[in-house]
Amino acid sequence: MTEIIKVCKRHGELKREDVIKQGKNKINEARFKCKSCMKEIHHANYEKNKDKIYVRTRKWKKDNAERLNELRLKYYWQYKEKDHEKKIERDRKYHNKSSMELNDVYVKHVITKRTNLKYSDIPDELVKLKRSLLEAQRKIRQNLMVNKGKKLNENKKC
Amino acid sequence: MKIKNAEELRNHILRKIEEVDSGKIDIEELSITSKAGETIYSSIKLELAYSNMRGEIPNIDFLQSCNKGKPGKLLENKKVN
């Protein structure tokens, strides 16, 4: 069981994951602040000084272009592999789902494959037509597979 | 049977699929319909691709007749120069 570190007036007893470290006090003990209270304060502060912050960050980015590039590259190489695996998994999940449901994006992808057409060029009627054709093709393929299985079973019995 | 537009063709295919499910017709009949539908679809796609390549507005009667009196979506979206 985790220890209670701080008691907040609004959020009650707080554990380690609900607090932020905030320096040390006079007798060299660590000080903590409530995470959700601080989040609200920071958000209110940001909303109040939005324009100033925007100008300041723009200026910093302009002045420190090289440093920004370095940081971006560092982040890129640090998370590349991790993000890449995640991305592949996410894409695979989405592709499987869309191909099962035959949604508009998937059907448009099938239609525009190996053509110079864009998704916006394809009329809805053509999408609906292609969807019904794909359904029919799947039905035929399914039927063929069942028949093949039956034939193989018969051959085994003989 | 004469099919006039894409909507009719779609309904025809879906009806055939239902009939196959219920066991009224054989799967071969569905495959014949599907092949015919695929031929029509590929010719429409070709026409669409050609008109896109030429930078023209595609004017395909087989698709536009589905809108029943309304202008085709393609004509609505693309402005005529």
Chai-1 contact restraints between the chains, C-beta under 6 A:
chainA,res_idxA,chainB,res_idxB,connection_type,confidence,min_distance_angstrom,max_distance_angstrom,comment,restraint_id
A,T115,B,A49,contact,1.0,0.0,6.0,A-B,restraint_1
A,L117,B,A49,contact,1.0,0.0,6.0,A-B,restraint_2
A,L117,B,N52,contact,1.0,0.0,6.0,A-B,restraint_3
A,D121,B,N52,contact,1.0,0.0,6.0,A-B,restraint_4
A,P123,B,L63,contact,1.0,0.0,6.0,A-B,restraint_5
A,P123,B,K73,contact,1.0,0.0,6.0,A-B,restraint_6
A,P123,B,L74,contact,1.0,0.0,6.0,A-B,restraint_7
A,E125,B,A6,contact,1.0,0.0,6.0,A-B,restraint_8
A,E125,B,L63,contact,1.0,0.0,6.0,A-B,restraint_9
A,E125,B,C66,contact,1.0,0.0,6.0,A-B,restraint_10
A,K128,B,R10,contact,1.0,0.0,6.0,A-B,restraint_11
A,L129,B,A6,contact,1.0,0.0,6.0,A-B,restraint_12
A,L129,B,R10,contact,1.0,0.0,6.0,A-B,restraint_13
A,L129,B,Y41,contact,1.0,0.0,6.0,A-B,restraint_14
A,S132,B,R10,contact,1.0,0.0,6.0,A-B,restraint_15
A,S132,B,I13,contact,1.0,0.0,6.0,A-B,restraint_16
A,S132,B,L14,contact,1.0,0.0,6.0,A-B,restraint_17
A,L133,B,G37,contact,1.0,0.0,6.0,A-B,restraint_18
A,L133,B,E38,contact,1.0,0.0,6.0,A-B,restraint_19
A,A136,B,I13,contact,1.0,0.0,6.0,A-B,restraint_20
A,A136,B,I17,contact,1.0,0.0,6.0,A-B,restraint_21
A,A136,B,L30,contact,1.0,0.0,6.0,A-B,restraint_22
A,A136,B,S34,contact,1.0,0.0,6.0,A-B,restraint_23
A,K139,B,I17,contact,1.0,0.0,6.0,A-B,restraint_24
A,I140,B,S31,contact,1.0,0.0,6.0,A-B,restraint_25
A,N143,B,I27,contact,1.0,0.0,6.0,A-B,restraint_26
